Amino acid sequence: MKRKTPNKPSPKTQKKPESQAYSQAGVDIGLGSAVKKSLPEKLASTRRAGVLSQVGGFGGLFQLDTKRYRQPVMVSSVDGVGTKLKLAFMMDRHDTIGEDLVNHCVNDIAVLGAEPLFFLDYLATGELKPHVFEEIVDGMTRGCAENRCALLGGETAQMPGFYQTGEYDISGTIVGAVEKSAILDGKQIKPGDQIIGVASNGLHTNGYSLARQVFFETLRMKPTDHVTELGQSVGEELLRVHRSYGRLIQKLLDRFNRPAKSPKDRGIRGIAHITGGGFVDNIPRILPSHCDALIETGSWPIPPVFELLHREGNVSESEMYRVFNMGVGLVLVVADHTADSIRKRIQRHGDSAWPIGKIGHGQGEVILE
């Protein structure tokens, strides 16, 4: 029996074409398609061995090179850039945000010993603005290319009425791989190990709610205001790109860990990415329950932006170390006999690094001395 054809609506009741109705509701499908046309060319710079799919499919395809690993372990992480986005909105500058996102995610898996393989992003906004989209994607492709990580795909959602005019949100997911026997989990950390701090590039992507309150509410500054102590405007300081430590970590592991026959022989025993929660909440993630990290707080130069926030915001020293990275974006716990060699290798890589403490007996906590 044939299915009946429904009666056609009269001209008076006939609906508008779907694309026009959707556009009037705030979602411009045509614009979304237009701004994505440049994606294949942009993402080509991030292509690496293993990528099997093209941009625009329902999912991204990546083939792991299993010949490189005896027991490959996949490592993943997802994150955003928090209220640093507010600075991008205030300055209508979006070229750093995508790079921030990639670098933050790379660091989060690099500290486990993983090499980044591919990255996926999610961008949601009320109204899609082509120049904003272009700047964000340019930042992500730049970050992925520098970290040798494929930008495999993503989602751009137009959600009118959900976000304030001119605002958006963004998040990223990264997937990497590490040899099972080479995972850095901190289990080999023991009293007597040394702690090395590697320089950050400012606030990175954490503590921005407090920083914005101090600069723009307490001090009533504008992002364009030049501050002599900072050597630039407040906005330029706060939009400094979150540093990536991925390639540095891989080089250090190649030199001090991978030739080792057993975990006990490794020079690097644990690495912490100093993000939200500062020293107090991040270093304990890698500490055994019987060890404390004893941090000598005066052992490295504190960048001016943190001194300014501490002084003008009337923020206690203990809170500063729980909110901000204080000029140290990466903490390495290393065997005592390799500490000097590791620090010198970091410096030869072009990074500032300092001995900032040691591991003692304790309860898995950070002690600020």
Secondary structure as UniProt FT lines:
FT   TURN            11..13
FT   HELIX           18..24
FT   TURN            25..26
FT   HELIX           29..35
FT   HELIX           36..38
FT   HELIX           39..43
FT   HELIX           44..46
FT   TURN            49..50
FT   TURN            55..56
FT   HELIX           66..68
FT   STRAND          72..80
FT   TURN            82..83
FT   HELIX           84..91
FT   TURN            95..96
FT   HELIX           97..110
FT   TURN            111..113
FT   STRAND          115..125
FT   HELIX           130..146
FT   TURN            147..148
FT   STRAND          150..158
FT   TURN            160..162
FT   TURN            165..166
FT   STRAND          168..179
FT   HELIX           180..182
FT   TURN            187..188
FT   TURN            191..192
FT   STRAND          194..199
FT   TURN            204..205
FT   HELIX           208..212
FT   HELIX           213..218
FT   TURN            223..224
FT   STRAND          226..227
FT   TURN            228..231
FT   STRAND          232..233
FT   HELIX           234..238
FT   HELIX           246..256
FT   TURN            257..259
FT   HELIX           263..265
FT   STRAND          268..273
FT   TURN            276..277
FT   HELIX           278..282
FT   HELIX           283..286
FT   TURN            289..290
FT   STRAND          291..295
FT   TURN            297..298
FT   HELIX           304..312
FT   TURN            313..314
FT   HELIX           317..323
FT   TURN            326..327
FT   STRAND          328..334
FT   HELIX           336..338
FT   HELIX           339..348
FT   TURN            349..350
FT   STRAND          353..361
FT   STRAND          366..368
//
